[in-house]
C-alpha cells in the first residue's frame, strides 16, 4: 500500500507555479489575481476561503477577499459579480459555496464571466469539460486528476466507481475518469443515494472514489484487493480533546481499508490539499489566457 500524499503533490505544483510567478515579476508583469467572495460567517467556508487566500499569497498571486453579509439579496450579489467581471485586473472569481437560502446558486455561478470561472462551475466550463475540450475544471476533481498524474497512476481500461453525483465533485470526476486522456479512459460507474447494489459495484472497482459526505462509509468489505481508493469526504466530527473542538473524517474507514489497497489518499492530507492546487492552476490558466503572459 502506498499513500497518495496530497501534501507532496500539491507542494510540487505550488513550487512550479511560484517559479512561473517569479519569472513574470522579473519581467515586470503583474501577478495573477484571484478575487474570492465570502457570504456570511459559516465556519467551514471561512476556513476554506482563508486557506485559498493564504495559498495564493504564498506563491505570489494577488488575492482579494470580499466579505458580504449573510442577509445580502441576489441583485446585490450579482452586482458584486458584475464589478469583478468588469475589473480588468481580476483574473479569477471564486464564490464560496454554499450560499444563503435567499440566493439561487446557479444564477450566481452563471453570472461569472466564463473567462474568470476558476471554480469551473459555469455551464460553459462544464460543457467544455464534458466534450473533453480544454477548460477550467472544478477544483476538487481537477486536484484528483493532478494527484493521479503526480504518482503516474495507470488508469486506462480500469473499472472506476464514483460514489456521489454532485455537480462539484462526483459528476465531473466520473466524466474526467471516462474522458480520452492520459489519466482517463476508465469504464466508470457513477453511484448515488438511489443506487441499489452499491457494495457489489464497489467490490468490482479498480479505482474507487468516495465523495458522499458520510464519514467512514466505505469499509474493507466493500473494497477489492489492490484497489486505488480516493477519499474526498470532509466531515467535521465534534471532539473536545482537539484545539479546534472538532476532528476531520473522510468517507473511507482508512485503518481497515488501507491494507487492502495499492494506493489510498489520507484525510486530512489528501484531496483537500489538491483542491487548492487545482484552484491555483485554474487561476494561472485564467491569467495566461487573459493577459497573454505565461
Ligand atoms: P453532496 O451532498 O452535494 O453530494 C453527495 C452525493 O452523495 C449525492 O450525489 C448523493 O446522492 C450521494 N450519496 C449520499 N448518500 C449516499 C449513499 N448512502 N450511497 C450512495 N451515494 C450517496 O456533497 P459534495 O459537495 O459532493 O461533497 C461530498 C463530500 O466531499 C463532503 O464530505 C464534502 O465535504 C467533501 N468535499 C471535499 C472537498 C475537498 O477539497 N476534499 C471538496 C468538496 C467537497
Boltz pocket constraint, residues with backbone or C-beta under 6 A from the ligand:
constraints:
  - pocket:
      binder: B
      contacts: [[A, 140], [A, 163], [A, 164], [A, 165], [A, 166], [A, 167], [A, 168], [A, 169], [A, 170], [A, 191], [A, 192], [A, 193], [A, 194], [A, 195], [A, 198], [A, 210], [A, 211], [A, 212], [A, 213], [A, 214], [A, 231], [A, 232], [A, 233], [A, 234], [A, 235], [A, 271], [A, 272], [A, 273], [A, 275]]
      max_distance: 6.0
